Amino acid sequence: MARESNPTRVAWPKVYLVLTALSTGLLGLLRYDVPPFDRLPPVAAAVLIVAVFAAASVGHWYDVNRRERRAEDAPPDFPATLDEEIAYRETDEPDEKRDGDGRGDDDTTDET
């Protein structure tokens, strides 16, 4: 399995692993009638577990969509093929002022 080059802010596999462990612990407490969990009906526990996983799924979806929106504005890291044309964003900023530091095409250097 390949790692994503642009990860999300949250380590979602760890989140789901922790939620699974907590849910298993809750089911164990219900099974062995440990107070105060012995008063919780099994259907209420099931609804709670589903609601927690649903909330985590919505958070995961939001995080991935935010990452994808951020990545759409970024230029590609490396062109996939040499014959593929890559469109870059044009800037409306004026050309930099040439100050003779040697970094621009129009800069002149005094070689005296």
C-alpha positions, 0 to 999 in steps of 0.5 A: 500500500503506497503512502499518500504524498499529501497527508491529512492533518489527522492520523485517521487509521489511529482514530479508527483504531482507538474508536474500535478499542473503546467500542470493544471496551464498552461492549465488554463492560456491558457484557459483564454488567459492570456498574454503571454500564449495566444500566445502559441498554444494548440498543443504546450502546449500539446507537452510541457506537454508530453515532461516534463512528459516523461523527469520525467518518464525517470528520475524515470526509471533511479533512480529505476534502479540505486537503484535496481543495488545497492540493488543486491550487498547487502545481504538480510535483513532477510531470507524469510524461514528457509530452504532457503539457502542464499549465501554470498559473499566470500572475498579474504582478509586474516584473521584478525591478532589475537591480543589477544583482545578477539574478535577472535577464536584464541585469547588467554587471560591471566588469571593470 
